[in-house]
Amino acid sequence: MAKHSYLKFIILFILIAGCDEYYKYSIEMKPCEEGIERKLIWPGYLFQDKRESITKLYEKQLDPNTFWGRFNENLPNDVGGAGFYTTFSTNMGQVNIYSERFRGNDNLNDTLEKAQLLTDRMADFLIGWLEYELGDDPNFVNLKAFCDENIRPDLKNLMIYFWLSYALEEYRTGASEEVVMRVKHYIIERGYLSPKEMHFLTESYEDTRKQGLWLFRRLVTDKMGYSFPKMVTQRLVFLSDVKQAEESITRYMRTTDFFKQAWEEIKRQQDDPNAEPPDIDIEDIIMHDIDLDFYIDIGLGPGTGIEVKLACKNEPFDTNGKWDEQESQVVWHDGFATDERLPTFFYASWSDPNEKYQEEHFGHVVLIDEALAEYCTWRENLDGEKGKEWDSFVLSLTPSEGLEEQVSSFRFLEDRQKQKESDVRVSDLAEIPRRLILRGLRAKKEEENRKTQTNKTQSDKER
């Protein structure tokens, strides 16, 4: 649809539909022990069928248009959309993550034909590779159906998100960071991860390929009906590590029509039937004739209608809302997107440091905001035994002259044992918390040194 006809259609629709969308829906939220309290105030007249559906979502109806309830992780689909609230709690403090979309349409692939073609080829390659390795298994039909019916359309939508990131940056400063959060939200909403597994997507983990392979192996295991985590079976040796997966993909690529045609072309050009095979990769197969440098006007302007207030103990370190310091809350004012537009989307992440605990063991608060968030997601990922080992270590610490040395020298028992048996450096699971805590300790020391130097300079001037 052309730009002007699109705008005329939207204007005409508003005139026909009346001004109902200009009412302001209001949502107020406050974290609690059970999760998060949520109050919805519905504007205007509430029809009986809608009232009944909302009443089923909430614990109480405070008045004809006001509803209240407590929720854990999954927020109610009350005004249209999906929302999540999750926390990661440790002895050092807690990080809180909220994200919610309102109406609009995530399925933007209908207007991006080239992105559809690209993602179709990605899905075809994935299915072809898996069929190459698992096609003789009777259960493969289930995995193939999932790839076709779930992964294929989800790849299309995610591709559009990434393609739109630069356009959104023009639309609003900081929008590319929002796109990252939208992608995480989308993946969770589609059920590939739970809200508690969001830390798998954080950028602080060095070997993202290993983490991604683990998640993919879990998906394949589930759809094939194998028992998980009782792995790796003989059928999934090709997914046992990154190297095995890469070698498997290389073997499969040599069976594709693209590879065969490219090799025949080389033989023809060199007039040599024994010419070396071409060195191709996945991108060559998928992108060989696709140019994604194009523009489509899709209309990203917001509509009207929603206000959300979220109470926080501390100012968020990451949000697309506005911080109200006086009321200690994040506030969003925005419009409901139409079905043709990107959904209205709000998010916030904030930390609640356990100041007493940190001061008791480190002399002052060493972890707040992003640092505490990274620490909490790292701690969430530890297994039971390592979690106890780490917590016991921190519990043993007290502010002292040798505190930095104690933190610097900590290694998990299993890592120490592996290092003794190896001539090369082994993985160090405690690297992240050591780095974060030492940075906090040294920042305080530097601050104290600056104060001392400032006081000394001031004293010298007064003499």
C-alpha positions as CSV (number, residue, x, y, z in Angstrom):
1,M,0.0,0.0,0.0
2,A,1.4,3.4,-0.9
3,K,2.3,5.8,1.8
4,H,-0.5,8.4,1.2
5,S,-3.3,5.8,0.7
6,Y,-2.1,4.1,3.9
7,L,-2.5,7.3,5.8
8,K,-5.9,8.0,4.2
9,F,-7.0,4.5,5.2
10,I,-6.0,5.1,8.9
11,I,-7.7,8.5,9.0
12,L,-10.9,7.0,7.4
13,F,-10.9,4.1,9.9
14,I,-10.6,6.5,12.9
15,L,-13.5,8.7,11.6
16,I,-15.7,5.6,11.0
17,A,-14.8,3.9,14.3
18,G,-15.4,7.1,16.4
19,C,-13.1,8.2,19.2
20,D,-13.2,5.1,21.5
21,E,-9.5,4.6,21.1
22,Y,-8.8,8.0,22.5
23,Y,-9.8,6.9,26.0
24,K,-6.8,6.4,28.2
25,Y,-6.4,3.0,29.7
26,S,-4.5,3.1,33.0
27,I,-2.4,0.4,34.6
28,E,-0.5,0.7,37.9
29,M,1.9,-1.9,39.1
30,K,4.0,-2.5,42.3
31,P,6.3,-5.5,43.0
32,C,5.3,-7.6,46.0
33,E,6.4,-10.9,47.6
34,E,4.1,-12.9,45.4
35,G,5.3,-11.2,42.2
36,I,3.7,-8.0,41.2
37,E,0.4,-6.2,42.0
38,R,-1.5,-4.8,39.1
39,K,-4.4,-2.4,39.0
40,L,-6.3,-1.8,35.7
41,I,-8.6,1.1,35.2
42,W,-10.8,0.7,32.2
43,P,-12.0,3.9,30.5
44,G,-15.6,4.5,29.4
45,Y,-18.3,2.0,29.3
46,L,-17.3,-1.7,29.9
47,F,-19.6,-4.1,28.1
48,Q,-20.7,-7.2,30.1
49,D,-18.8,-9.8,28.0
50,K,-15.6,-7.8,28.3
51,R,-16.2,-7.2,32.1
52,E,-16.6,-11.0,32.6
53,S,-13.4,-11.8,30.7
54,I,-11.4,-9.3,32.7
55,T,-12.9,-10.4,36.0
56,K,-11.6,-13.9,35.4
57,L,-8.0,-12.5,35.0
58,Y,-8.0,-10.5,38.3
59,E,-8.6,-11.3,41.9
60,K,-10.8,-8.4,42.8
61,Q,-13.1,-5.8,41.1
62,L,-12.7,-2.7,43.1
63,D,-15.4,-0.7,41.3
64,P,-17.2,-1.1,37.9
65,N,-14.1,-0.1,35.9
66,T,-11.2,-1.0,38.3
67,F,-9.6,-4.4,38.7
68,W,-6.8,-5.6,41.0
69,G,-4.7,-8.7,41.2
70,R,-1.3,-10.3,41.9
71,F,0.7,-12.0,39.2
72,N,4.0,-14.0,38.9
73,E,6.0,-13.8,35.7
74,N,3.1,-13.8,33.2
75,L,1.0,-10.7,33.2
76,P,-2.7,-10.8,32.2
77,N,-3.8,-10.2,28.6
78,D,-6.3,-7.6,29.7
79,V,-6.2,-4.8,27.1
80,G,-4.6,-6.8,24.4
81,G,-1.0,-8.1,24.3
82,A,1.4,-10.0,26.5
83,G,3.6,-9.1,29.5
84,F,6.2,-10.6,31.7
85,Y,7.7,-9.7,35.1
86,T,10.6,-11.7,36.5
87,T,13.2,-11.4,39.2
88,F,16.6,-12.9,39.9
89,S,17.4,-12.9,43.6
90,T,20.7,-13.5,45.3
91,N,22.3,-12.7,48.7
92,M,23.9,-9.6,47.1
93,G,20.5,-8.2,45.9
94,Q,17.9,-8.6,43.2
95,V,17.4,-7.6,39.6
96,N,13.8,-7.0,38.3
97,I,12.8,-7.2,34.6
98,Y,9.5,-6.0,33.2
99,S,8.4,-6.0,29.5
100,E,5.0,-5.8,27.9
101,R,3.5,-5.2,24.5
102,F,0.1,-3.7,23.8
103,R,-1.9,-4.6,20.7
104,G,-0.3,-3.9,17.3
105,N,1.0,-6.7,15.1
106,D,4.3,-8.6,15.4
107,N,3.7,-10.4,12.1
108,L,5.3,-7.8,9.8
109,N,6.6,-10.3,7.3
110,D,3.7,-9.8,4.9
111,T,5.2,-6.5,3.7
112,L,8.8,-7.7,3.3
113,E,8.9,-10.3,0.6
114,K,12.6,-10.4,0.3
115,A,13.0,-11.0,4.0
116,Q,10.5,-13.8,3.6
117,L,12.5,-15.4,0.9
118,L,15.6,-15.2,2.9
119,T,14.1,-16.7,6.0
120,D,12.4,-19.4,3.9
121,R,15.8,-20.4,2.7
122,M,17.2,-20.4,6.2
123,A,14.4,-22.7,7.3
124,D,14.8,-24.9,4.3
125,F,18.5,-25.2,5.0
126,L,17.8,-26.1,8.6
127,I,15.3,-28.7,7.7
128,G,17.6,-30.1,5.0
129,W,20.5,-30.4,7.5
130,L,18.4,-32.0,10.2
131,E,16.9,-34.4,7.6
132,Y,20.4,-35.3,6.4
133,E,21.3,-36.3,10.0
134,L,18.0,-37.6,11.4
135,G,15.7,-38.2,8.4
136,D,15.7,-42.0,8.9
137,D,14.3,-41.7,12.4
138,P,10.5,-42.2,12.6
139,N,10.1,-39.2,14.9
140,F,11.7,-36.8,12.5
141,V,8.3,-36.0,11.0
142,N,7.5,-34.2,14.3
143,L,10.7,-32.1,14.2
144,K,10.2,-31.2,10.6
145,A,6.7,-30.1,11.2
146,F,7.8,-27.9,14.1
147,C,10.5,-26.3,11.9
148,D,8.0,-25.6,9.1
149,E,5.1,-24.5,11.2
150,N,6.9,-22.6,14.1
151,I,10.5,-21.9,13.4
152,R,9.9,-20.7,9.8
153,P,7.3,-17.9,10.6
154,D,9.3,-17.0,13.8
155,L,12.4,-16.5,11.7
156,K,10.5,-14.3,9.4
157,N,9.3,-12.0,12.2
158,L,12.7,-11.9,13.9
159,M,14.4,-11.0,10.6
160,I,12.0,-8.1,10.2
161,Y,12.8,-6.9,13.7
162,F,16.5,-6.9,12.9
163,W,15.9,-5.2,9.6
164,L,13.8,-2.5,11.2
165,S,16.4,-1.7,13.9
166,Y,18.1,1.1,12.0
167,A,14.7,2.5,10.9
168,L,13.5,2.5,14.5
169,E,16.7,4.4,15.5
170,E,15.5,7.2,13.3
171,Y,12.1,7.0,14.8
172,R,13.3,7.2,18.4
173,T,16.7,7.6,20.0
174,G,17.8,4.4,21.8
175,A,15.3,2.3,19.8
176,S,17.9,-0.2,18.7
177,E,18.3,-1.2,22.4
178,E,14.6,-1.5,22.5
179,V,14.6,-3.9,19.5
180,V,17.0,-6.2,21.4
181,M,14.5,-6.3,24.3
182,R,11.7,-6.8,21.9
183,V,13.5,-9.8,20.4
184,K,14.0,-11.3,23.8
185,H,10.4,-10.8,24.7
186,Y,9.3,-12.3,21.4
187,I,11.4,-15.4,21.9
188,I,10.0,-15.9,25.4
189,E,6.4,-15.2,24.3
190,R,6.7,-18.0,21.6
191,G,7.9,-20.4,24.3
192,Y,11.5,-21.1,23.1
193,L,12.6,-19.9,26.6
194,S,10.9,-19.1,29.9
195,P,11.3,-15.7,31.5
196,K,13.7,-17.2,34.0
197,E,15.9,-18.3,31.1
198,M,16.3,-14.8,29.7
199,H,19.9,-14.8,31.0
200,F,20.8,-17.2,28.2
201,L,20.4,-14.2,25.9
202,T,22.6,-11.8,27.8
203,E,25.7,-10.5,26.1
204,S,28.0,-11.2,29.1
205,Y,28.4,-14.9,28.3
206,E,31.5,-15.2,26.2
207,D,30.7,-18.4,24.2
208,T,27.3,-17.6,22.8
209,R,27.6,-20.3,20.2
210,K,27.9,-23.0,22.9
211,Q,24.9,-21.6,24.7
212,G,22.9,-21.4,21.4
213,L,23.8,-25.0,20.5
214,W,22.7,-26.2,23.9
215,L,19.3,-24.6,23.5
216,F,19.0,-25.9,19.9
217,R,19.9,-29.4,21.1
218,R,17.2,-29.2,23.8
219,L,14.6,-28.2,21.2
220,V,15.6,-31.1,18.9
221,T,15.6,-33.5,21.8
222,D,12.1,-32.4,22.8
223,K,10.6,-32.6,19.3
224,M,12.2,-36.0,18.6
225,G,10.9,-37.4,21.8
226,Y,14.3,-38.2,23.3
227,S,14.8,-38.0,27.0
228,F,16.5,-34.7,28.2
229,P,18.9,-34.0,29.8
230,K,20.0,-37.6,29.3
231,M,22.3,-36.7,26.5
232,V,24.1,-37.0,24.1
233,T,22.7,-40.0,22.4
234,Q,24.4,-41.5,19.3
235,R,21.8,-39.9,17.1
236,L,22.7,-36.4,18.3
237,V,26.5,-36.7,18.2
238,F,26.5,-34.0,15.5
239,L,25.1,-31.6,18.1
240,S,27.4,-32.6,20.9
241,D,29.7,-29.5,20.5
242,V,30.3,-26.6,18.1
243,K,33.0,-28.4,16.1
244,Q,30.8,-31.4,15.5
245,A,28.0,-29.2,14.4
246,E,30.2,-27.2,12.0
247,E,31.6,-30.4,10.5
248,S,28.1,-31.8,10.0
249,I,26.9,-28.6,8.3
250,T,29.9,-28.7,6.0
251,R,29.2,-32.3,5.0
252,Y,25.5,-31.4,4.4
253,M,26.4,-28.4,2.2
254,R,28.3,-30.6,-0.1
255,T,25.1,-32.5,-0.9
256,T,23.1,-29.4,-1.9
257,D,22.2,-28.5,-5.5
258,F,23.9,-25.1,-5.0
259,F,27.2,-26.7,-4.1
260,K,27.0,-29.2,-7.0
261,Q,26.2,-26.5,-9.5
262,A,29.0,-24.3,-8.2
263,W,31.5,-27.2,-8.5
264,E,30.3,-28.0,-12.1
265,E,30.8,-24.4,-13.0
266,I,34.4,-24.4,-11.7
267,K,35.1,-27.6,-13.6
268,R,33.7,-26.0,-16.8
269,Q,35.7,-22.7,-16.3
270,Q,38.9,-24.6,-15.6
271,D,38.2,-27.2,-18.1
272,D,39.2,-29.8,-15.5
273,P,36.9,-32.6,-14.3
274,N,39.1,-33.0,-11.3
275,A,39.0,-29.4,-10.2
276,E,39.0,-28.7,-6.4
277,P,35.5,-28.2,-5.0
278,P,34.4,-24.6,-4.1
279,D,34.8,-23.2,-0.6
280,I,31.3,-22.1,0.2
281,D,29.4,-21.3,3.4
282,I,25.8,-21.0,4.5
283,E,25.6,-17.4,3.5
284,D,26.6,-18.3,-0.1
285,I,23.8,-20.8,-0.3
286,I,21.1,-18.6,1.3
287,M,22.0,-15.1,0.2
288,H,23.5,-15.7,-3.3
289,D,20.8,-13.7,-5.2
290,I,19.1,-11.7,-2.5
291,D,19.6,-8.0,-1.9
292,L,18.0,-6.7,1.2
293,D,18.9,-3.0,0.6
294,F,15.4,-1.8,0.1
295,Y,12.8,0.4,1.8
296,I,9.2,-0.2,2.6
297,D,6.9,2.4,4.2
298,I,5.1,0.6,7.0
299,G,3.9,3.4,9.2
300,L,5.4,3.3,12.6
301,G,3.6,6.2,14.2
302,P,1.8,5.5,17.5
303,G,-1.9,5.7,18.2
304,T,-3.4,6.7,21.5
305,G,-4.7,5.2,24.7
306,I,-2.4,3.8,27.4
307,E,-0.7,5.0,30.6
308,V,1.4,2.6,32.8
309,K,3.0,3.4,36.1
310,L,5.5,0.9,37.7
311,A,6.7,1.5,41.2
312,C,10.4,0.8,41.7
313,K,12.7,1.1,44.8
314,N,15.4,2.4,42.6
315,E,15.7,4.2,39.2
316,P,15.9,1.7,36.4
317,F,19.2,1.3,34.6
318,D,17.4,0.3,31.4
319,T,14.0,1.5,30.3
320,N,12.1,3.3,27.6
321,G,9.9,5.0,30.2
322,K,10.3,8.2,32.2
323,W,11.5,8.1,35.8
324,D,9.4,10.0,38.3
325,E,11.9,10.5,41.2
326,Q,9.3,12.1,43.5
327,E,6.9,9.1,43.2
328,S,9.7,6.5,42.7
329,Q,8.0,5.1,39.7
330,V,8.5,4.7,35.9
331,V,5.8,6.2,33.8
332,W,4.8,5.5,30.2
333,H,2.4,7.4,28.0
334,D,1.8,6.0,24.5
335,G,-0.8,5.0,22.0
336,F,-2.2,1.6,21.1
337,A,-0.8,0.6,17.7
338,T,-3.2,-0.5,15.0
339,D,-2.9,-4.0,13.6
340,E,-0.7,-2.7,10.7
341,R,1.9,-1.2,13.1
342,L,4.6,-2.2,15.5
343,P,3.1,-3.0,18.9
344,T,3.3,-0.4,21.7
345,F,6.0,-1.8,23.9
346,F,7.2,-0.9,27.4
347,Y,10.1,-2.3,29.4
348,A,12.2,-1.6,32.5
349,S,15.1,-3.3,34.4
350,W,16.2,-2.2,37.8
351,S,18.2,-3.5,40.7
352,D,17.6,-3.7,44.5
353,P,21.0,-4.2,46.1
354,N,21.1,-5.9,49.5
355,E,23.1,-3.0,51.0
356,K,23.4,-4.5,54.5
357,Y,24.8,-7.8,53.2
358,Q,27.3,-6.2,50.8
359,E,28.5,-3.8,53.5
360,E,28.9,-6.6,56.0
361,H,31.2,-8.6,53.6
362,F,32.8,-5.9,51.5
363,G,32.7,-2.8,53.6
364,H,30.4,-0.9,51.1
365,V,28.0,-1.6,48.3
366,V,30.0,-3.0,45.4
367,L,27.2,-4.2,43.0
368,I,24.4,-2.0,41.7
369,D,22.5,-1.6,38.4
370,E,24.0,-3.4,35.4
371,A,26.7,-5.0,37.5
372,L,24.2,-6.5,40.0
373,A,22.1,-7.6,37.1
374,E,25.0,-9.4,35.5
375,Y,25.9,-11.0,38.8
376,C,22.3,-12.1,39.5
377,T,21.9,-13.8,36.1
378,W,25.3,-15.5,36.5
379,R,24.3,-16.8,40.0
380,E,21.0,-18.0,38.6
381,N,22.9,-20.2,36.1
382,L,25.0,-22.0,38.7
383,D,24.0,-25.6,39.6
384,G,23.2,-26.4,43.3
385,E,26.7,-27.5,44.4
386,K,28.5,-24.6,42.8
387,G,25.9,-22.2,44.2
388,K,26.5,-23.4,47.7
389,E,30.3,-23.2,47.2
390,W,30.1,-19.6,46.0
391,D,27.7,-18.5,48.6
392,S,29.8,-20.0,51.4
393,F,32.9,-18.2,50.0
394,V,31.1,-14.8,50.0
395,L,29.7,-15.5,53.5
396,S,33.3,-16.0,54.7
397,L,34.5,-12.6,53.5
398,T,34.9,-9.6,55.8
399,P,36.2,-6.1,55.0
400,S,40.0,-6.4,55.5
401,E,43.3,-5.5,54.0
402,G,43.5,-8.7,52.0
403,L,39.9,-8.7,50.7
404,E,40.9,-8.0,47.1
405,E,43.4,-10.8,47.1
406,Q,40.8,-13.2,48.5
407,V,38.4,-12.4,45.8
408,S,41.0,-12.5,43.0
409,S,42.3,-15.9,44.0
410,F,38.9,-17.7,44.2
411,R,38.3,-20.6,41.8
412,F,35.7,-23.2,42.0
413,L,37.0,-26.6,43.3
414,E,36.1,-28.4,40.1
415,D,37.9,-25.7,38.0
416,R,41.0,-26.0,40.2
417,Q,41.1,-29.7,39.8
418,K,40.7,-29.5,36.0
419,Q,43.5,-27.0,35.9
420,K,45.9,-29.3,37.7
421,E,45.2,-32.0,35.2
422,S,45.6,-29.8,32.1
423,D,48.5,-28.1,30.4
424,V,46.3,-25.4,28.9
425,R,44.1,-22.9,30.6
426,V,40.6,-24.3,31.5
427,S,37.3,-22.4,31.8
428,D,37.0,-20.2,34.8
429,L,33.4,-20.1,35.9
430,A,34.1,-17.5,38.6
431,E,35.6,-14.9,36.3
432,I,32.4,-12.9,36.0
433,P,31.7,-12.3,39.7
434,R,35.4,-11.7,40.5
435,R,35.5,-9.0,37.8
436,L,32.3,-7.3,39.0
437,I,33.2,-7.4,42.7
438,L,36.8,-6.3,42.1
439,R,35.6,-3.4,40.0
440,G,33.3,-2.3,42.8
441,L,36.0,-2.6,45.4
442,R,38.6,-0.6,43.3
443,A,36.1,2.0,42.3
444,K,35.5,2.8,46.0
445,K,39.2,2.9,46.7
446,E,39.8,5.3,43.8
447,E,37.0,7.5,45.1
448,E,38.6,7.6,48.5
449,N,42.0,8.4,47.0
450,R,40.5,11.3,45.0
451,K,38.8,12.7,48.2
452,T,42.1,12.4,50.1
453,Q,43.9,14.2,47.3
454,T,41.3,16.9,47.1
455,N,41.4,17.5,50.8
456,K,45.2,17.6,50.7
457,T,45.1,20.2,47.9
458,Q,42.6,22.3,49.7
459,S,44.7,22.1,52.9
460,D,47.8,23.2,51.0
461,K,46.0,26.2,49.5
462,E,44.8,27.4,53.0
463,R,48.4,27.4,54.4
